[in-house]
Amino acid sequence: MQLTKILCAGLLSVVAGTGFACDMPPLVAIPAKDKIGDKAEQLGAEVKAYYDGMTAYTTCVQAELAAAGQNAQPIVKAVLAQRNNAAVAEFTAVKKLYDANVAAPPAPPPADGGGKRGRNR
């Protein structure tokens, strides 16, 4: 029983140790569409910083997964893969919410005034 506890503690410390080497960026709070006001530009910068942080985080997790090698314990591989997949899913949800709540400005009208091109008949 004591040996089992020691082995489990050792395994958990290995798994936890690999997780703390990569820093996940803080989550960006996207307000409701009617609460954004003039904060759209600031939110865009925050989402960009979040994206850059998530890219660095997933790159770090994938590097740790590669460094673990083929002989790594299956639990280590599973935890690292789960962290990578959870980070990708989180960013996808943030981007979807950002796209839905922070509308892009309308495109400017065409330079020719929107007239038809081609031959006149």
DONUFI-690211 format. One record per residue: chain; y, x, z of N, C-alpha, C in turn; residue number from 1; residue in three letters. Coordinates in Angstrom, 1 decimal. Layout:
# DONUFI-690211
@chain A&nY Y&nX X&nZ Z&caY Y&caX X&caZ Z&cY Y&cX X&cZ Z&resi NUM&resn Ala $
...
***
This chain:
# DONUFI-690211
@chain A&nY -1.2&nX 0.8&nZ 0.0&caY 0.0&caX 0.0&caZ 0.0&cY 1.3&cX 0.9&cZ 0.0&resi 1&resn Met $
@chain A&nY 1.3&nX 1.9&nZ 0.9&caY 2.4&caX 2.8&caZ 1.0&cY 2.6&cX 3.5&cZ -0.4&resi 2&resn Gln $
@chain A&nY 1.5&nX 4.0&nZ -1.0&caY 1.6&caX 4.7&caZ -2.2&cY 2.2&cX 3.8&cZ -3.3&resi 3&resn Leu $
@chain A&nY 1.8&nX 2.6&nZ -3.3&caY 2.3&caX 1.6&caZ -4.3&cY 3.8&cX 1.4&cZ -4.2&resi 4&resn Thr $
@chain A&nY 4.3&nX 1.3&nZ -3.0&caY 5.7&caX 1.2&caZ -2.7&cY 6.5&cX 2.4&cZ -3.2&resi 5&resn Lys $
@chain A&nY 5.9&nX 3.6&nZ -3.0&caY 6.5&caX 4.8&caZ -3.4&cY 6.6&cX 4.9&cZ -4.9&resi 6&resn Ile $
@chain A&nY 5.5&nX 4.6&nZ -5.5&caY 5.5&caX 4.6&caZ -7.0&cY 6.5&cX 3.6&cZ -7.6&resi 7&resn Leu $
@chain A&nY 6.5&nX 2.4&nZ -7.0&caY 7.5&caX 1.4&caZ -7.5&cY 8.9&cX 1.8&cZ -7.3&resi 8&resn Cys $
@chain A&nY 9.2&nX 2.4&nZ -6.2&caY 10.5&caX 2.9&caZ -5.9&cY 10.9&cX 4.0&cZ -6.9&resi 9&resn Ala $
@chain A&nY 10.0&nX 4.9&nZ -7.2&caY 10.2&caX 6.0&caZ -8.1&cY 10.5&cX 5.4&cZ -9.5&resi 10&resn Gly $
@chain A&nY 9.7&nX 4.4&nZ -9.9&caY 9.8&caX 3.8&caZ -11.2&cY 11.2&cX 3.1&cZ -11.3&resi 11&resn Leu $
@chain A&nY 11.6&nX 2.4&nZ -10.3&caY 12.8&caX 1.7&caZ -10.3&cY 14.0&cX 2.7&cZ -10.3&resi 12&resn Leu $
@chain A&nY 13.9&nX 3.8&nZ -9.6&caY 15.0&caX 4.7&caZ -9.7&cY 15.2&cX 5.4&cZ -11.0&resi 13&resn Ser $
@chain A&nY 14.1&nX 5.6&nZ -11.7&caY 14.1&caX 6.1&caZ -13.1&cY 14.8&cX 5.1&cZ -14.0&resi 14&resn Val $
@chain A&nY 14.4&nX 3.8&nZ -13.9&caY 15.0&caX 2.7&caZ -14.7&cY 16.5&cX 2.5&cZ -14.4&resi 15&resn Val $
@chain A&nY 16.8&nX 2.5&nZ -13.1&caY 18.2&caX 2.3&caZ -12.7&cY 19.0&cX 3.5&cZ -13.1&resi 16&resn Ala $
@chain A&nY 18.5&nX 4.7&nZ -13.0&caY 19.2&caX 5.9&caZ -13.3&cY 19.6&cX 5.9&cZ -14.8&resi 17&resn Gly $
@chain A&nY 18.7&nX 5.5&nZ -15.7&caY 19.1&caX 5.5&caZ -17.1&cY 20.2&cX 4.4&cZ -17.4&resi 18&resn Thr $
@chain A&nY 20.2&nX 3.4&nZ -16.6&caY 21.2&caX 2.3&caZ -16.8&cY 22.6&cX 2.7&cZ -16.4&resi 19&resn Gly $
@chain A&nY 22.7&nX 3.5&nZ -15.4&caY 24.0&caX 3.9&caZ -14.9&cY 24.7&cX 5.0&cZ -15.7&resi 20&resn Phe $
@chain A&nY 24.0&nX 5.6&nZ -16.6&caY 24.6&caX 6.7&caZ -17.4&cY 25.5&cX 6.1&cZ -18.5&resi 21&resn Ala $
@chain A&nY 25.3&nX 4.8&nZ -18.9&caY 26.1&caX 4.2&caZ -19.9&cY 27.0&cX 3.1&cZ -19.2&resi 22&resn Cys $
@chain A&nY 28.3&nX 3.2&nZ -19.5&caY 29.2&caX 2.2&caZ -18.9&cY 29.5&cX 1.1&cZ -19.8&resi 23&resn Asp $
@chain A&nY 29.2&nX -0.1&nZ -19.3&caY 29.5&caX -1.3&caZ -20.1&cY 31.0&cX -1.7&cZ -19.9&resi 24&resn Met $
@chain A&nY 31.7&nX -2.0&nZ -20.9&caY 33.1&caX -2.4&caZ -20.8&cY 33.2&cX -3.7&cZ -20.1&resi 25&resn Pro $
@chain A&nY 34.4&nX -3.9&nZ -19.4&caY 34.6&caX -5.2&caZ -18.8&cY 34.7&cX -6.3&cZ -19.9&resi 26&resn Pro $
@chain A&nY 34.3&nX -7.5&nZ -19.5&caY 34.3&caX -8.7&caZ -20.4&cY 35.8&cX -9.1&cZ -20.6&resi 27&resn Leu $
@chain A&nY 36.1&nX -9.5&nZ -21.8&caY 37.4&caX -10.0&caZ -22.2&cY 37.4&cX -11.5&cZ -22.0&resi 28&resn Val $
@chain A&nY 38.4&nX -12.0&nZ -21.3&caY 38.6&caX -13.4&caZ -21.0&cY 39.4&cX -14.0&cZ -22.2&resi 29&resn Ala $
@chain A&nY 38.7&nX -14.9&nZ -22.9&caY 39.4&caX -15.6&caZ -24.0&cY 39.8&cX -17.0&cZ -23.5&resi 30&resn Ile $
@chain A&nY 41.1&nX -17.3&nZ -23.4&caY 41.5&caX -18.6&caZ -23.0&cY 41.2&cX -19.7&cZ -24.0&resi 31&resn Pro $
@chain A&nY 41.4&nX -20.9&nZ -23.6&caY 41.2&caX -22.1&caZ -24.5&cY 42.3&cX -22.0&cZ -25.5&resi 32&resn Ala $
@chain A&nY 42.1&nX -22.6&nZ -26.7&caY 43.0&caX -22.5&caZ -27.8&cY 44.4&cX -22.9&cZ -27.5&resi 33&resn Lys $
@chain A&nY 44.5&nX -24.0&nZ -26.7&caY 45.9&caX -24.5&caZ -26.3&cY 46.5&cX -23.7&cZ -25.2&resi 34&resn Asp $
@chain A&nY 45.9&nX -22.7&nZ -24.7&caY 46.5&caX -21.8&caZ -23.6&cY 46.8&cX -20.4&cZ -24.1&resi 35&resn Lys $
@chain A&nY 46.6&nX -20.2&nZ -25.4&caY 46.9&caX -18.8&caZ -25.9&cY 48.4&cX -18.5&cZ -26.1&resi 36&resn Ile $
@chain A&nY 49.1&nX -19.5&nZ -26.7&caY 50.5&caX -19.3&caZ -26.8&cY 50.8&cX -18.0&cZ -27.6&resi 37&resn Gly $
@chain A&nY 51.7&nX -17.2&nZ -27.1&caY 52.1&caX -15.9&caZ -27.8&cY 51.2&cX -14.7&cZ -27.4&resi 38&resn Asp $
@chain A&nY 50.1&nX -15.0&nZ -26.8&caY 49.2&caX -13.9&caZ -26.4&cY 48.2&cX -13.5&cZ -27.4&resi 39&resn Lys $
@chain A&nY 48.3&nX -14.0&nZ -28.6&caY 47.3&caX -13.8&caZ -29.7&cY 47.2&cX -12.3&cZ -30.0&resi 40&resn Ala $
@chain A&nY 48.3&nX -11.6&nZ -30.1&caY 48.3&caX -10.2&caZ -30.5&cY 47.7&cX -9.4&cZ -29.3&resi 41&resn Glu $
@chain A&nY 48.0&nX -9.7&nZ -28.1&caY 47.5&caX -9.0&caZ -26.9&cY 46.0&cX -9.2&cZ -26.9&resi 42&resn Gln $
@chain A&nY 45.5&nX -10.4&nZ -27.1&caY 44.1&caX -10.7&caZ -27.1&cY 43.4&cX -9.9&cZ -28.2&resi 43&resn Leu $
@chain A&nY 44.0&nX -9.8&nZ -29.4&caY 43.4&caX -9.1&caZ -30.4&cY 43.2&cX -7.6&cZ -30.0&resi 44&resn Gly $
@chain A&nY 44.2&nX -7.0&nZ -29.4&caY 44.1&caX -5.6&caZ -28.9&cY 43.0&cX -5.5&cZ -27.8&resi 45&resn Ala $
@chain A&nY 42.9&nX -6.5&nZ -26.9&caY 41.9&caX -6.5&caZ -25.9&cY 40.4&cX -6.6&cZ -26.5&resi 46&resn Glu $
@chain A&nY 40.3&nX -7.5&nZ -27.5&caY 39.0&caX -7.6&caZ -28.1&cY 38.6&cX -6.4&cZ -28.9&resi 47&resn Val $
@chain A&nY 39.6&nX -5.7&nZ -29.5&caY 39.3&caX -4.5&caZ -30.2&cY 38.9&cX -3.4&cZ -29.3&resi 48&resn Lys $
@chain A&nY 39.5&nX -3.3&nZ -28.1&caY 39.1&caX -2.3&caZ -27.1&cY 37.7&cX -2.6&cZ -26.6&resi 49&resn Ala $
@chain A&nY 37.5&nX -3.9&nZ -26.4&caY 36.2&caX -4.4&caZ -25.9&cY 35.1&cX -4.0&cZ -27.0&resi 50&resn Tyr $
@chain A&nY 35.4&nX -4.2&nZ -28.2&caY 34.5&caX -3.9&caZ -29.3&cY 34.2&cX -2.4&cZ -29.3&resi 51&resn Tyr $
@chain A&nY 35.2&nX -1.6&nZ -29.2&caY 35.0&caX -0.1&caZ -29.2&cY 34.2&cX 0.3&cZ -28.0&resi 52&resn Asp $
@chain A&nY 34.4&nX -0.3&nZ -26.8&caY 33.7&caX 0.0&caZ -25.6&cY 32.2&cX -0.4&cZ -25.8&resi 53&resn Gly $
@chain A&nY 32.0&nX -1.6&nZ -26.4&caY 30.6&caX -2.1&caZ -26.6&cY 29.9&cX -1.2&cZ -27.6&resi 54&resn Met $
@chain A&nY 30.6&nX -0.7&nZ -28.6&caY 30.0&caX 0.2&caZ -29.6&cY 29.5&cX 1.5&cZ -28.9&resi 55&resn Thr $
@chain A&nY 30.4&nX 2.0&nZ -28.0&caY 30.1&caX 3.2&caZ -27.3&cY 28.9&cX 3.0&cZ -26.3&resi 56&resn Ala $
@chain A&nY 28.9&nX 1.8&nZ -25.7&caY 27.8&caX 1.5&caZ -24.8&cY 26.5&cX 1.4&cZ -25.5&resi 57&resn Tyr $
@chain A&nY 26.4&nX 0.6&nZ -26.6&caY 25.2&caX 0.5&caZ -27.3&cY 24.7&cX 1.8&cZ -27.9&resi 58&resn Thr $
@chain A&nY 25.6&nX 2.6&nZ -28.3&caY 25.3&caX 3.9&caZ -28.8&cY 24.6&cX 4.8&cZ -27.7&resi 59&resn Thr $
@chain A&nY 25.2&nX 4.7&nZ -26.5&caY 24.7&caX 5.4&caZ -25.4&cY 23.3&cX 4.9&cZ -25.0&resi 60&resn Cys $
@chain A&nY 23.1&nX 3.6&nZ -25.0&caY 21.8&caX 3.0&caZ -24.6&cY 20.8&cX 3.4&cZ -25.7&resi 61&resn Val $
@chain A&nY 21.1&nX 3.4&nZ -26.9&caY 20.2&caX 3.8&caZ -28.0&cY 19.9&cX 5.2&cZ -27.9&resi 62&resn Gln $
@chain A&nY 20.8&nX 6.1&nZ -27.5&caY 20.6&caX 7.5&caZ -27.4&cY 19.6&cX 7.7&cZ -26.2&resi 63&resn Ala $
@chain A&nY 19.8&nX 7.0&nZ -25.1&caY 18.8&caX 7.1&caZ -24.0&cY 17.4&cX 6.6&cZ -24.4&resi 64&resn Glu $
@chain A&nY 17.4&nX 5.6&nZ -25.2&caY 16.1&caX 5.1&caZ -25.6&cY 15.4&cX 6.2&cZ -26.5&resi 65&resn Leu $
@chain A&nY 16.2&nX 6.8&nZ -27.4&caY 15.6&caX 7.9&caZ -28.2&cY 15.2&cX 9.1&cZ -27.3&resi 66&resn Ala $
@chain A&nY 16.0&nX 9.4&nZ -26.3&caY 15.7&caX 10.5&caZ -25.5&cY 14.5&cX 10.3&cZ -24.6&resi 67&resn Ala $
@chain A&nY 14.2&nX 9.0&nZ -24.3&caY 13.0&caX 8.7&caZ -23.5&cY 11.8&cX 9.1&cZ -24.2&resi 68&resn Ala $
@chain A&nY 11.8&nX 9.1&nZ -25.5&caY 10.7&caX 9.6&caZ -26.3&cY 9.6&cX 8.6&cZ -26.4&resi 69&resn Gly $
@chain A&nY 8.6&nX 9.0&nZ -27.1&caY 7.4&caX 8.1&caZ -27.4&cY 6.5&cX 8.0&cZ -26.1&resi 70&resn Gln $
@chain A&nY 6.6&nX 8.9&nZ -25.2&caY 5.7&caX 8.9&caZ -24.0&cY 6.4&cX 8.2&cZ -22.8&resi 71&resn Asn $
@chain A&nY 7.5&nX 7.6&nZ -23.0&caY 8.2&caX 6.9&caZ -21.9&cY 7.4&cX 5.7&cZ -21.5&resi 72&resn Ala $
@chain A&nY 7.6&nX 5.4&nZ -20.2&caY 6.9&caX 4.2&caZ -19.7&cY 7.4&cX 3.0&cZ -20.5&resi 73&resn Gln $
@chain A&nY 6.5&nX 2.0&nZ -20.7&caY 6.9&caX 0.8&caZ -21.4&cY 8.0&cX 0.0&cZ -20.8&resi 74&resn Pro $
@chain A&nY 8.1&nX 0.1&nZ -19.4&caY 9.1&caX -0.7&caZ -18.7&cY 10.5&cX 0.0&cZ -19.0&resi 75&resn Ile $
@chain A&nY 10.5&nX 1.3&nZ -19.1&caY 11.8&caX 2.0&caZ -19.4&cY 12.3&cX 1.6&cZ -20.8&resi 76&resn Val $
@chain A&nY 11.4&nX 1.6&nZ -21.8&caY 11.7&caX 1.2&caZ -23.1&cY 12.2&cX -0.3&cZ -23.2&resi 77&resn Lys $
@chain A&nY 11.5&nX -1.1&nZ -22.5&caY 11.8&caX -2.6&caZ -22.5&cY 13.2&cX -2.8&cZ -21.8&resi 78&resn Ala $
@chain A&nY 13.5&nX -2.1&nZ -20.7&caY 14.8&caX -2.3&caZ -20.1&cY 15.9&cX -1.8&cZ -21.0&resi 79&resn Val $
@chain A&nY 15.7&nX -0.7&nZ -21.6&caY 16.8&caX -0.2&caZ -22.4&cY 17.0&cX -1.0&cZ -23.7&resi 80&resn Leu $
@chain A&nY 15.9&nX -1.5&nZ -24.3&caY 16.0&caX -2.4&caZ -25.4&cY 16.7&cX -3.7&cZ -25.0&resi 81&resn Ala $
@chain A&nY 16.4&nX -4.2&nZ -23.8&caY 17.0&caX -5.4&caZ -23.3&cY 18.5&cX -5.3&cZ -23.1&resi 82&resn Gln $
@chain A&nY 18.9&nX -4.1&nZ -22.5&caY 20.3&caX -3.9&caZ -22.3&cY 21.0&cX -3.8&cZ -23.6&resi 83&resn Arg $
@chain A&nY 20.4&nX -3.2&nZ -24.6&caY 21.1&caX -3.1&caZ -25.9&cY 21.2&cX -4.5&cZ -26.5&resi 84&resn Asn $
@chain A&nY 20.1&nX -5.2&nZ -26.5&caY 20.2&caX -6.6&caZ -27.1&cY 21.1&cX -7.5&cZ -26.4&resi 85&resn Asn $
@chain A&nY 21.2&nX -7.4&nZ -25.1&caY 22.1&caX -8.2&caZ -24.3&cY 23.6&cX -7.9&cZ -24.6&resi 86&resn Ala $
@chain A&nY 23.8&nX -6.6&nZ -24.8&caY 25.2&caX -6.2&caZ -25.1&cY 25.6&cX -6.7&cZ -26.5&resi 87&resn Ala $
@chain A&nY 24.7&nX -6.7&nZ -27.4&caY 25.0&caX -7.2&caZ -28.8&cY 25.2&cX -8.7&cZ -28.7&resi 88&resn Val $
@chain A&nY 24.4&nX -9.4&nZ -28.0&caY 24.5&caX -10.8&caZ -27.8&cY 25.8&cX -11.2&cZ -27.1&resi 89&resn Ala $
@chain A&nY 26.2&nX -10.4&nZ -26.1&caY 27.5&caX -10.7&caZ -25.4&cY 28.6&cX -10.5&cZ -26.3&resi 90&resn Glu $
@chain A&nY 28.7&nX -9.4&nZ -27.1&caY 29.8&caX -9.2&caZ -28.0&cY 29.8&cX -10.3&cZ -29.1&resi 91&resn Phe $
@chain A&nY 28.7&nX -10.7&nZ -29.6&caY 28.6&caX -11.8&caZ -30.6&cY 29.3&cX -13.0&cZ -30.0&resi 92&resn Thr $
@chain A&nY 29.0&nX -13.4&nZ -28.8&caY 29.5&caX -14.6&caZ -28.2&cY 31.0&cX -14.4&cZ -28.0&resi 93&resn Ala $
@chain A&nY 31.5&nX -13.3&nZ -27.6&caY 32.9&caX -13.0&caZ -27.4&cY 33.6&cX -13.2&cZ -28.7&resi 94&resn Val $
@chain A&nY 33.1&nX -12.6&nZ -29.8&caY 33.7&caX -12.6&caZ -31.1&cY 33.8&cX -14.1&cZ -31.6&resi 95&resn Lys $
@chain A&nY 32.7&nX -14.8&nZ -31.4&caY 32.7&caX -16.2&caZ -31.8&cY 33.7&cX -17.0&cZ -31.1&resi 96&resn Lys $
@chain A&nY 33.9&nX -16.8&nZ -29.8&caY 34.9&caX -17.5&caZ -29.0&cY 36.3&cX -17.1&cZ -29.5&resi 97&resn Leu $
@chain A&nY 36.5&nX -15.8&nZ -29.7&caY 37.8&caX -15.3&caZ -30.2&cY 38.1&cX -15.9&cZ -31.5&resi 98&resn Tyr $
@chain A&nY 37.2&nX -15.9&nZ -32.4&caY 37.4&caX -16.5&caZ -33.8&cY 37.7&cX -18.0&cZ -33.7&resi 99&resn Asp $
@chain A&nY 37.1&nX -18.7&nZ -32.8&caY 37.3&caX -20.1&caZ -32.7&cY 38.7&cX -20.4&cZ -32.0&resi 100&resn Ala $
@chain A&nY 39.1&nX -19.6&nZ -31.0&caY 40.3&caX -19.9&caZ -30.3&cY 41.5&cX -19.3&cZ -30.7&resi 101&resn Asn $
@chain A&nY 41.4&nX -18.1&nZ -31.3&caY 42.6&caX -17.4&caZ -31.8&cY 42.6&cX -17.5&cZ -33.3&resi 102&resn Val $
@chain A&nY 43.3&nX -18.5&nZ -33.8&caY 43.3&caX -18.7&caZ -35.2&cY 44.1&cX -17.6&cZ -35.9&resi 103&resn Ala $
@chain A&nY 43.5&nX -17.2&nZ -37.0&caY 44.3&caX -16.2&caZ -37.9&cY 45.5&cX -16.9&cZ -38.5&resi 104&resn Ala $
@chain A&nY 46.5&nX -16.1&nZ -38.7&caY 47.7&caX -16.8&caZ -39.3&cY 47.3&cX -17.2&cZ -40.7&resi 105&resn Pro $
@chain A&nY 48.0&nX -18.2&nZ -41.2&caY 47.6&caX -18.7&caZ -42.6&cY 48.0&cX -17.6&cZ -43.6&resi 106&resn Pro $
@chain A&nY 47.3&nX -17.5&nZ -44.7&caY 47.5&caX -16.6&caZ -45.7&cY 48.8&cX -16.9&cZ -46.4&resi 107&resn Ala $
@chain A&nY 49.6&nX -15.9&nZ -46.8&caY 50.9&caX -16.1&caZ -47.5&cY 50.6&cX -16.7&cZ -48.9&resi 108&resn Pro $
@chain A&nY 51.5&nX -17.5&nZ -49.4&caY 51.3&caX -18.1&caZ -50.7&cY 51.2&cX -17.0&cZ -51.8&resi 109&resn Pro $
@chain A&nY 50.6&nX -17.2&nZ -52.9&caY 50.5&caX -16.2&caZ -54.0&cY 51.8&cX -15.8&cZ -54.5&resi 110&resn Pro $
@chain A&nY 52.0&nX -14.6&nZ -55.0&caY 53.2&caX -14.1&caZ -55.4&cY 53.8&cX -14.9&cZ -56.6&resi 111&resn Ala $
@chain A&nY 52.9&nX -15.5&nZ -57.4&caY 53.4&caX -16.2&caZ -58.6&cY 53.7&cX -17.7&cZ -58.3&resi 112&resn Asp $
@chain A&nY 53.8&nX -18.0&nZ -57.0&caY 54.1&caX -19.4&caZ -56.6&cY 52.9&cX -20.3&cZ -56.7&resi 113&resn Gly $
@chain A&nY 51.7&nX -19.8&nZ -56.9&caY 50.6&caX -20.7&caZ -56.9&cY 50.3&cX -21.3&cZ -58.3&resi 114&resn Gly $
@chain A&nY 51.1&nX -20.9&nZ -59.3&caY 50.9&caX -21.5&caZ -60.6&cY 49.6&cX -21.1&cZ -61.3&resi 115&resn Gly $
@chain A&nY 49.2&nX -21.9&nZ -62.2&caY 48.0&caX -21.6&caZ -63.0&cY 48.2&cX -20.4&cZ -63.9&resi 116&resn Lys $
@chain A&nY 47.2&nX -19.6&nZ -64.0&caY 47.2&caX -18.5&caZ -64.9&cY 46.5&cX -18.8&cZ -66.2&resi 117&resn Arg $
@chain A&nY 46.8&nX -18.1&nZ -67.2&caY 46.1&caX -18.3&caZ -68.5&cY 47.1&cX -18.8&cZ -69.5&resi 118&resn Gly $
@chain A&nY 46.5&nX -19.2&nZ -70.6&caY 47.4&caX -19.6&caZ -71.8&cY 47.9&cX -21.0&cZ -71.5&resi 119&resn Arg $
@chain A&nY 49.1&nX -21.3&nZ -72.0&caY 49.7&caX -22.6&caZ -72.0&cY 49.4&cX -23.3&cZ -73.3&resi 120&resn Asn $
@chain A&nY 48.9&nX -24.5&nZ -73.2&caY 48.6&caX -25.2&caZ -74.5&cY 49.6&cX -26.3&cZ -74.8&resi 121&resn Arg $
***
